[in-house]
């Protein structure tokens, strides 16, 4: 999966992710992604790892939506947390069509990280919207 962040160019949102990682001890990296898995901004990961993280986070977010539709009240996914032996992975809604994924060490205070992620999203939510993609119309097809 290719990133939509040009190689060698910093996104205007990278500084937000950098600030989050620096504020919360033991936090390693953060990726802002479209809900379909394209990287919008990244801190702390090389481009290949960022693309991989975006794909994983998109899948987790999708599973969360399916769980909500089947077993919940069909409300929006707030957060998905994966707890590994030495790592925590958080995926949270960050605006319409956008998610925030954060990787942190096990020593991280999960409540503090969750709070900081929520505050970051609340402070800039209107800038984090990813418009829905439209299906491409083939040349010569009706509507072209």
N, C-alpha and C positions, 0 to 999 in steps of 0.2 A: 504494500500500500504506500503510495507516494504522499509525502507531506505537502501541504499547500503553503508552507512557510519557505520562502526562497532560501537556498543554501547560502550561508555567509551573510545574510541580512537578519537583523534583529527585529522582531515584531514589536509593535508599540505596547503590547501587553506583557512582554517578557519581564519588565521591571516589577509588575505585580506579583508574578510567580517567584521572582528572586526575593522580594520582600517577605513573602510568606515562608519560604524555605529558611530564610535567615532568622525570622522571628520565633519559630517553633524549634526548640532543640531536638536534635536527632532526625530532623526531616531531611531527606536526601534530594528529592526531585519533585517537579510538578509539571503537568501537561494540561493545557487548555485545549479541548478538542471539540469538534462538531460531534453531535450524537451519532453520526454515521461513521466516525472514526478517523477524521482528518485532523492533523495537528494544526492548531491556530497559534499557539505560543508554547514555549518550553523553557525550563530551567533545570540544569543538572543532568541532562541526558544528551548523548550524541544523536544525530538525526535518525539512524536506524533504530536505536532503542526507543526514541520518542515515537516513531511510527508504530513499533511493536506495542508500546504502552497504550497508545491511542486505540489500536485495534482491540486489545484486551479490555480496556475500560469501556469501549463502546459495546462489546459483548456483555460485560457485566451489567451495564446500564440497561441493555435490552432485556436481559434475564430478570432484572428487577421490575421492569415495566410489565413483563409477562406474569410475574408473581403477583403484582398488584392487581392486574386485571382478573386473575383467576381466584386469588385468595384474599385480596384486600378490597378496598372500596373503589378501586380503579383510579385512585388519586395519583398524583405525580410522584415519581421516585425522589426521595430526599437524599438518601445516601446508601451506598453499598460499601461494606467493609469486609476485606479479606484479611484474616489473621493467619500468618505463616509462622514458622518457628522463630525467625529472627527479623521479620519484616511485617509491616502493616501497609495495606493498600486501601486508600479511600477513593471512592468515585462519587461525586455529588453533582446534582443539577446546578448549572451555573448560568441559566438564562434559557430562553426558548431555543431549543436545538443545540444546546452547548452543555458540555460537562467539564468538570475539573477533577483530574486524577492526581493524587499525591502519594508518594512512596516515602515511608519513614521507618526508622529502626524500631525495634521492639520496645526500647526504652522511652519512646515518645509517650507523652501524656495524651491519650486518644481524645479526651474531652477538650483539651486545649487546642489540639489540631482541628478537631471538628468545629469548634467555636471560631477559630481564626479563618477557616475556609468559609464558613457562613458569613462572617463579617466582610471578607474580601468580596464575595459574590454580591452581598447586599449593597456594598458601596459602589459597585460599578456594573450592576446587572444590565442596565440598558445598553452598555457597550459590548456585552458578551453574547448578544443574540446572533444566531446563525440562521439566515433565511433558508427556507425550504428549497431544495433543488427541484427544478422542473425537468421532466423527461425531455430528452433531445428529440426533435422531430427530424425524420429522415428527409433529405432533399426530394422534392416531388410529391411528398405525402400531403394529404389535406391539411390546411392550416399553414402552409409554407408559401 
